[in-house]
Amino acid sequence: MSLNKSFTLIELIVVMGIIAFFAGMGLVTFGNTNQINSLRQVKDRVTDGLEYAKQKAKAPELYDCSTNELAYNFNLNATSYYVQRCCANPTTKVLVGGSCQQIQQYAFPANISAISSPLPLSVNFYLLNNGSNGTTAGNPIRLKNSSVNKCLDVTVSTSGAIEVFDIADCP
């Protein structure tokens, strides 16, 4: 009489269950990693837009502002940002109405939004490295990925320095 050595059905089901559990955990982790990477990509685009506006203000183009000075404005709303070239009053640094011309725009992916308060948020960079109106410490540019409830903050100082903070859970 020969003995067949093999696994029982119960042992096979248990092993398959364990494999399925670990595969599911890997998929969840992979999905979260993709969402966090998506948030980082949007952060890179936002900081690139801020840097673009800052660099344009340092080396301005010819643009007729008559008695005003040229400024570059980074404007953020819940779903996108844009950079525009504007004329600003040289004394008050207030943008002159109707003088702005949009030069760059970026729309966020569907699951990412800006939740800064108030929106729209406007950051101006002034001619020849005369600084910025900045973002206040209590009011950074906050980007949120609603799929994983993670946020990332970006601030701009009045000297024009751009600082990015680590990803954290959203409040």
C-alpha positions as CSV (number, residue, x, y, z in Angstrom):
1,M,0.0,0.0,0.0
2,S,1.5,3.3,-1.0
3,L,1.0,6.5,1.0
4,N,0.4,9.7,-1.0
5,K,2.0,12.6,0.8
6,S,0.2,15.8,-0.1
7,F,-1.4,18.9,1.4
8,T,-4.9,18.8,2.6
9,L,-7.5,21.2,1.2
10,I,-7.6,23.1,4.5
11,E,-3.8,23.7,4.4
12,L,-4.0,25.0,0.9
13,I,-6.9,27.3,1.7
14,V,-5.0,28.7,4.7
15,V,-1.9,29.4,2.6
16,M,-3.9,31.0,-0.2
17,G,-5.7,33.2,2.4
18,I,-2.3,34.4,3.8
19,I,-1.0,35.1,0.4
20,A,-4.1,37.1,-0.5
21,F,-3.9,39.1,2.7
22,F,-0.3,40.2,2.0
23,A,-1.1,40.9,-1.6
24,G,-4.0,43.1,-0.5
25,M,-1.8,45.0,2.0
26,G,0.8,45.6,-0.8
27,L,-1.9,47.0,-3.1
28,V,-3.1,49.4,-0.4
29,T,0.4,50.6,0.4
30,F,1.2,51.0,-3.3
31,G,-2.0,53.1,-3.8
32,N,-1.1,55.3,-0.9
33,T,2.4,55.8,-2.2
34,N,1.0,56.8,-5.6
35,Q,-1.3,59.4,-4.0
36,I,1.5,60.8,-1.9
37,N,3.7,61.0,-5.0
38,S,0.9,62.8,-6.8
39,L,0.8,65.4,-3.9
40,R,4.6,65.8,-4.2
41,Q,4.3,66.4,-8.0
42,V,1.7,69.1,-7.5
43,K,3.9,70.7,-4.8
44,D,6.8,70.7,-7.3
45,R,4.6,72.4,-9.9
46,V,3.5,75.0,-7.3
47,T,7.0,75.8,-6.2
48,D,8.1,75.9,-9.8
49,G,5.4,78.5,-10.5
50,L,6.5,80.5,-7.5
51,E,10.2,80.3,-8.6
52,Y,9.2,81.2,-12.1
53,A,7.4,84.4,-10.9
54,K,10.4,85.2,-8.6
55,Q,12.9,84.8,-11.4
56,K,10.9,86.8,-13.9
57,A,10.8,89.7,-11.3
58,K,14.6,89.5,-11.0
59,A,15.2,89.7,-14.7
60,P,12.2,91.5,-16.1
61,E,11.1,91.7,-19.7
62,L,10.2,94.9,-21.5
63,Y,6.6,95.7,-20.5
64,D,5.0,99.1,-20.5
65,C,3.8,100.1,-17.1
66,S,4.2,103.8,-17.7
67,T,4.8,105.4,-14.2
68,N,4.3,102.1,-12.3
69,E,6.7,99.2,-11.9
70,L,6.5,95.7,-13.2
71,A,5.6,92.9,-10.7
72,Y,4.8,89.2,-11.1
73,N,1.8,87.7,-9.4
74,F,1.3,84.1,-8.4
75,N,-2.4,83.5,-7.8
76,L,-3.7,80.3,-6.2
77,N,-7.3,79.1,-6.1
78,A,-8.8,75.7,-4.9
79,T,-8.2,73.9,-8.2
80,S,-5.3,75.7,-10.0
81,Y,-2.7,78.4,-10.0
82,Y,-1.6,81.0,-12.5
83,V,1.3,83.4,-12.9
84,Q,0.7,86.8,-14.4
85,R,2.8,89.9,-15.3
86,C,1.3,93.1,-13.7
87,C,2.0,96.7,-13.1
88,A,2.2,97.8,-9.4
89,N,2.2,101.1,-7.7
90,P,5.9,101.7,-6.8
91,T,5.0,103.2,-3.4
92,T,2.2,101.0,-2.2
93,K,3.1,97.8,-4.1
94,V,-0.6,97.4,-5.0
95,L,-1.3,95.9,-8.4
96,V,-2.9,98.2,-10.8
97,G,-6.3,97.0,-11.9
98,G,-6.6,95.7,-15.4
99,S,-2.8,95.7,-16.0
100,C,-2.2,91.9,-15.5
101,Q,-1.5,89.5,-18.3
102,Q,-1.5,85.8,-17.6
103,I,1.7,84.0,-18.6
104,Q,1.4,80.5,-17.0
105,Q,-1.4,78.3,-15.7
106,Y,-1.6,74.8,-14.1
107,A,-4.8,72.9,-13.0
108,F,-4.5,70.4,-10.2
109,P,-5.5,66.7,-10.5
110,A,-9.0,65.9,-9.4
111,N,-8.1,64.6,-5.9
112,I,-5.7,67.5,-5.0
113,S,-6.8,70.9,-4.0
114,A,-5.5,74.0,-2.3
115,I,-7.2,74.6,1.1
116,S,-5.4,77.8,2.1
117,S,-7.5,80.4,3.7
118,P,-8.5,82.8,2.2
119,L,-8.7,81.7,-1.4
120,P,-7.7,83.0,-3.8
121,L,-4.3,83.5,-2.4
122,S,-2.0,86.0,-4.1
123,V,1.8,86.3,-3.8
124,N,3.5,89.2,-5.6
125,F,7.2,89.3,-6.5
126,Y,8.5,92.8,-7.1
127,L,11.0,94.1,-9.6
128,L,14.7,93.5,-9.3
129,N,14.6,91.4,-6.2
130,N,12.6,93.9,-4.1
131,G,11.1,90.9,-2.3
132,S,7.6,89.7,-2.1
133,N,4.4,90.3,-0.1
134,G,4.9,86.7,1.1
135,T,2.5,84.3,2.8
136,T,1.9,84.8,6.5
137,A,3.1,82.1,8.9
138,G,-0.4,81.2,9.9
139,N,-1.5,81.1,6.3
140,P,0.7,78.9,4.2
141,I,-0.1,77.6,0.7
142,R,-1.7,74.3,1.9
143,L,-2.1,71.5,-0.7
144,K,-4.4,68.5,0.2
145,N,-4.7,65.1,-1.3
146,S,-8.3,64.1,-0.3
147,S,-7.7,60.4,-1.3
148,V,-5.2,59.9,1.6
149,N,-6.0,63.0,3.7
150,K,-2.4,64.2,3.6
151,C,-1.4,67.9,3.4
152,L,1.8,69.7,2.4
153,D,2.5,73.4,3.2
154,V,4.6,75.9,1.2
155,T,5.4,79.4,2.5
156,V,7.0,82.4,0.9
157,S,8.8,85.0,3.0
158,T,8.8,88.7,2.3
159,S,12.4,88.3,1.0
160,G,11.0,85.8,-1.6
161,A,12.4,82.6,0.0
162,I,10.2,79.6,-0.7
163,E,10.0,76.9,2.0
164,V,8.3,73.5,1.7
165,F,7.3,71.5,4.8
166,D,6.9,67.7,5.1
167,I,3.8,65.9,4.3
168,A,1.5,65.4,7.3
169,D,-2.0,64.4,8.1
170,C,-4.5,67.2,7.4
171,P,-6.3,68.9,10.3
